[in-house]
């Protein structure tokens, strides 16, 4: 995603991937509302929808079953389940179509930086040079470790096995037994996935070596301990384990090296926020890093990446901690869960929690101003179609209901759409390339100041 964002601004990009081949296992991941909006902004949504399955945007917070809240202000208010290899392939094709280079089987083993750029050394001894390096290399990030950036938080206390496999007993028997064992606080399910394959999630207590990939026998033992039967599981497609470690990098940038995604934050998968958080990091960083490379970035623009995204990740870590507690079988947490379940009958509470999980409630701190400032704008109807279609090229956008303002010397970076019919409660808005409102008002002088703040000095005439 980050490579594609950089290519929108004609920045040369090389992606180094240590794996030689794409993942072969088919894990289903969920794209939340804000990630779907991001796909729409870059013209990817229709391709993504072809391969996904929609489900209601509800029941995310601690698996508390409540209906979709009223008033979710999005044209894409649903969850999209999509196979992980598919979304990875679509994003890779998108980046390559835009001109990104991707080299597989290339592991970074060392790096050094100076005032002009970063040099990395690969496992085979090759050395490469770039203006900037971004570590998007996961929870065990080599880049983060080489930088010496701290990763404080809590270690994993419990682990869970997850996989897909076939079973040797009828589906009716499996469904009935799984229903008997279902409890909100227990990480357990065995659900049909199609073609005789089942998705299996089971506690990993007492099974295998945490440092090693799980085996089919680990699943069988865990199923027998929990359900009294292993359901005759066999022929696994893929097997994995995950823990509830919760950590946040102390900083997202050190000189010319930055961190994004799981390299910057990890947390339990409760609420399905991890992949979405990483995609949204990339969306925030891409245009800012491109501006720095292209030479028009204001002095502090790249620093806003950490200033904006670090608090968002901290909030995700806190909400997953809270959800983890609500899934505990202990009397205290269960009492709180019952109380929250009751409170979520209040639509405002239900909506607040869903907006938190799906990231549509994110508001960056841009200083004093209307409530709209710092928030993302929904996909409004405009006279040229839909708002998000106007953001496809990764440029800023001045949406002008007065039809008398101008982007002036910033027209090489900011598009201007005059539209009296736009459904806005303010005269005009200036949108950043990530769709967040950078300014609202109707004064040209004030607008020029904010254009300079976000898009640098005007082009010389």
Secondary structure as GFF3:
##gff-version 3
##sequence-region A 1 461
A	DSSP	alpha_helix	2	7	.	.	.	ID=ss1
A	DSSP	beta_strand	14	17	.	.	.	ID=ss2
A	DSSP	beta_strand	28	31	.	.	.	ID=ss3
A	DSSP	alpha_helix	33	41	.	.	.	ID=ss4
A	DSSP	alpha_helix	45	50	.	.	.	ID=ss5
A	DSSP	beta_strand	52	56	.	.	.	ID=ss6
A	DSSP	three_ten_helix	61	63	.	.	.	ID=ss7
A	DSSP	beta_strand	78	83	.	.	.	ID=ss8
A	DSSP	alpha_helix	84	97	.	.	.	ID=ss9
A	DSSP	beta_strand	101	104	.	.	.	ID=ss10
A	DSSP	beta_strand	108	113	.	.	.	ID=ss11
A	DSSP	beta_strand	118	122	.	.	.	ID=ss12
A	DSSP	beta_strand	127	130	.	.	.	ID=ss13
A	DSSP	beta_strand	133	135	.	.	.	ID=ss14
A	DSSP	alpha_helix	142	147	.	.	.	ID=ss15
A	DSSP	beta_strand	151	154	.	.	.	ID=ss16
A	DSSP	beta_strand	159	166	.	.	.	ID=ss17
A	DSSP	alpha_helix	171	181	.	.	.	ID=ss18
A	DSSP	beta_strand	189	194	.	.	.	ID=ss19
A	DSSP	beta_strand	197	203	.	.	.	ID=ss20
A	DSSP	alpha_helix	216	227	.	.	.	ID=ss21
A	DSSP	beta_strand	234	243	.	.	.	ID=ss22
A	DSSP	beta_strand	246	249	.	.	.	ID=ss23
A	DSSP	beta_strand	253	254	.	.	.	ID=ss24
A	DSSP	beta_strand	257	259	.	.	.	ID=ss25
A	DSSP	three_ten_helix	261	263	.	.	.	ID=ss26
A	DSSP	beta_strand	265	266	.	.	.	ID=ss27
A	DSSP	alpha_helix	274	294	.	.	.	ID=ss28
A	DSSP	alpha_helix	303	326	.	.	.	ID=ss29
A	DSSP	alpha_helix	331	343	.	.	.	ID=ss30
A	DSSP	alpha_helix	347	358	.	.	.	ID=ss31
A	DSSP	beta_strand	381	382	.	.	.	ID=ss32
A	DSSP	beta_strand	385	386	.	.	.	ID=ss33
A	DSSP	three_ten_helix	387	391	.	.	.	ID=ss34
A	DSSP	beta_strand	396	400	.	.	.	ID=ss35
A	DSSP	three_ten_helix	408	410	.	.	.	ID=ss36
A	DSSP	beta_strand	414	418	.	.	.	ID=ss37
A	DSSP	beta_strand	428	431	.	.	.	ID=ss38
A	DSSP	beta_strand	437	441	.	.	.	ID=ss39
A	DSSP	alpha_helix	444	455	.	.	.	ID=ss40
###
